[in-house]
Amino acid sequence: MAEEPITIKFTRDQALVLSDWLYQATYQSDVLDDLLKTDRAVWSPIYTISGALEATLAEIFMPDYDERLKAARQRLLVEMYGSDEEAGTGGTAF
């Protein structure tokens, strides 16, 4: 059976926040270490998602990246919770 690709669509804010989270979790912390040690096959989809996000998001190379990321996080929190204070406005906790 041939593998059929799966398409996932993100808003730009979702993509930006996920890209940053994946980078932080994969390269700047040990958050994923246990998972990756017990299931090394997960690297394949992580690299695929990270690569697709990097290829799509010009924002990650812009000088005002931090401000764009913060604004995207706040918009997502407001969208999900009604305000950015209910879920906390802190950055990634790594």
C-alpha positions in Angstrom: 0.0 0.0 0.0 1.4 3.4 -1.0 1.6 6.0 1.6 -0.8 8.9 1.0 0.5 12.2 2.3 -1.5 14.0 4.9 -2.1 17.7 4.7 -2.4 19.8 7.8 -3.3 23.5 7.6 -2.2 26.0 10.2 -2.9 29.7 10.5 0.2 31.8 10.2 0.1 32.5 14.0 -0.2 28.8 14.7 2.6 28.0 12.4 4.9 30.6 13.9 4.2 29.5 17.5 4.6 25.8 16.6 7.8 26.5 14.7 9.3 28.2 17.7 8.1 25.6 20.2 9.6 22.8 18.0 12.9 24.6 17.8 13.0 25.2 21.5 11.9 21.7 22.4 14.2 20.0 19.9 17.4 22.0 20.0 17.4 24.1 23.1 16.2 21.8 25.9 15.8 18.3 27.0 12.0 18.3 26.9 11.8 15.8 24.1 14.8 13.7 25.1 12.8 10.9 26.8 10.3 10.6 24.0 13.0 10.7 21.3 15.1 8.1 23.1 12.1 5.7 23.4 10.8 6.3 19.9 13.5 7.5 17.5 11.1 7.2 14.6 9.4 10.4 15.7 12.3 12.3 14.4 11.1 11.8 10.9 7.8 13.7 11.3 9.4 16.3 13.5 12.0 17.1 10.9 9.3 17.1 8.2 7.1 19.5 10.1 10.0 21.8 11.2 11.4 21.9 7.7 8.0 22.8 6.2 7.5 25.5 8.7 11.0 27.0 8.2 10.6 26.9 4.4 7.2 28.7 4.7 7.8 31.3 7.5 9.9 34.3 6.4 9.1 35.8 9.8 11.7 33.5 11.6 14.5 35.4 9.7 13.1 38.9 10.4 14.8 41.3 12.8 11.5 41.8 14.7 10.9 38.0 15.1 10.5 38.2 18.9 7.8 40.8 18.7 6.0 38.9 15.9 6.1 35.7 17.9 4.8 37.4 21.1 1.9 39.0 19.1 1.1 35.7 17.5 1.0 33.9 20.9 -1.2 36.6 22.3 -3.7 36.4 19.4 -3.9 32.6 19.8 -4.5 32.9 23.5 -7.3 35.4 22.9 -8.8 33.2 20.2 -8.8 30.1 22.5 -9.4 31.6 25.9 -11.0 35.0 25.3 -7.9 36.8 26.7 -4.2 36.3 26.9 -4.3 36.5 30.7 -6.4 33.4 31.4 -3.8 31.0 30.0 -0.8 33.1 30.9 1.2 35.3 28.6 4.6 33.8 29.3 6.8 32.5 26.6 7.9 28.9 26.1 8.7 27.3 29.4 11.9 25.4 28.7 
